[in-house]
């Protein structure tokens, strides 16, 4: 038995069986990945990813990424005295931390956009006493929106011009809230590059 190898009692595969799966993966047999997923997917999700990234939808993405990266990098894995689970665990932890940091940045940007749209979009908030100026500003905004990706323009219109909440915007765009946050972040950046229109 390998030194430090986990037993089936600890929820890990029998070392010879696991090594066989790894060898099959290295030969390109995708079915072996399914077996590893069946053995370790739930454990990685519940014990490793979800505690570090408690947003279920993002955690599920990280689990998929973990297995995709494991497949891409399987030739880097050397059994030594540890189960492939611990190698995959490290991939999952790194990926969960990356996604968590990105999500925090998106949340901070979303909060800034809600509190100070002028700073984020570079557009002063309209004042009701400016009648014609308001119409002209709206025309400039629409002209700038026409110059960016239509999906980005839709996100900005829904969130900032129509004042819909994130969940409603995501539903209308048929994406998750997390994906909508990413789209909105990119949309603000694209808009700032085009406003005022040249």
N, C-alpha and C positions, 0 to 999 in steps of 0.2 A: 504494500500500500504506500502511496506517496506521502511524504512527510507533510503533516499539517492539512492533508486532504480532508474535506468534510465528508461525513457519512450521509447516507440517505435519511437518517433520523434528523439531520439538520436541514432537510429540505433541498439538498443538492443532489445532483445526479451521481451515480456510481462513477468514479474516476475513469475506468476503462471505457464505459459507455460514452461519457462526455468527450473523452479524447477522440473516440470514433466519430462523434458528431463534428468536432472541430476539423478533423481530417477530411470529412465529407464536404464541409463548407469550403475548405481550402481548394478542393477539387471542383467547386462550383455547384454542388448539389443544394439547391434552394430548399428542398424538403427538410434538410437538416436544420435550417433556420427555424422552420415551423416547430420542430421538436424542441429546440432551445427556447422558443417563445412559450410553448406549452409548459415547459419546466420552470422557467424563470420570469416570464412576463409579469404575472400577477405580483410576485414577490418584489421585483424591481419597482413596479408601479406603487404598491402600497407601502413598502418599507424604505424605499430609497428616494423616489421622485416626489410623491405626493407630500411628504413631510417638508420638503424643501421648496415646493411649488404648489401651494394649496388650491390653485385654480385648476379644476379638473380638466377642462378643455386644453389648457396649455400643458398640463402634465401628460395627457394622452399623446399630444404632439411630441413631447420629449421621449416618451416610450417608443414611439415609431422611429424617431431619429436615432435612438440608442441602438435599435436592432439594425437599422440601415447602416449606421456607422460601423457597427460590429461586423456586418457582412463586408463592407468596403475595406476594413482594416484587419480582417481575420488573419492575414499573413504576418501581422505584427505581434500576434499573440503567441507567447511561449509558455507552455504549461508550468514549468518549474515545479513548485510544490503547492500551487493554488488552483482552485477551480476557475473556469472561464467566467463563472458568475462574478467573481471579484473584479476581473478585468472589465466586464460589462458594467458593473456597479460604478467603477470610476468614470466610464464614458457617460453614464446616466447622471452622475453628480455634476460633472463638468457642464454637460448640456443644460441641466436644470438651473444651474447657477447663471449661465449665459442668458437663458430665457427670462429668468427672474429679474436680472439687471435690466434687460431690454424692456420688460413690462413696466418696471418702476420708472424708467425714463419716459415711456409713453404716457404713463399716468401723470407724471409731473407736467409734461407738455400739455396734456388735456386740461389739467387744472389751470395752467397758465392761460390757455386759450379761452377758458370760461371766465376767468377773472379779468383778463386784459387782452381782448381781441386785437386792439391796435398794435400792441407789442408783437404778437405772434404773427398777424397777417400784414402788418404795416399799413392798416387802414384805420383812420380815426372813427370812433363810433359816431353814428349820425346824430345830429341834434334836430329836434322837430322844428325849431325856428329858422331853419336854413332852407326851406322849400326847394328852390331851384337847384341849390348846391347839392341837396340830397339826391335829386333826380340825376344830376350829372355824375355824382359819385357812384350811384348804382349802375349807371351806364359804363363807367370806367371799370367797375368790378366785373360786370358781365363781359366786357371786352377782354379783360384779363383771363377770366374763367374760360373763355372760348379758346384761349391759346394753350391751355394745359390739358393733360390727359382727361378725357370725358368722365372717367370714373372718379378722378380727384375732384373735378368740378362738381360732380353730383354730391360727393361727401361734404364739401364745403357748403354747398347750397342747403343741404338737409340740416347740417349741424349748426352752422353759424347764421345763415340767412333765414331759414325756416324755423330755427330755434327748436329743433326736435332733440329729444334725449338720445343718448348713445345707443340704447337698446332698440329704439324705434328706427334709427338710422341704419343700424346693422340689419334689422329685419327687412327694411325696404331695399337694401342693397344685396340681400340674400347672402350675408356673410356673418361670421361670429362677431361678437363685440370686440374681442381681442384683435381680430383681423381688421375690423372697422377702425380701431384706434391706430393701427399701423398705416392704413390708407389715409386717415385724416392727418397724421403727422407728415407723411410724404406730400400730401396735398397742400398743406400750409407752406412747406418749403418750396414747392413748385410755384405756388401763387406769389410768394414774395419775390421770386425771380422775374415774374411777368408784370407786377404792378408797380407803378402805373404803366399802362401799355405804351409801347414806343411807336 
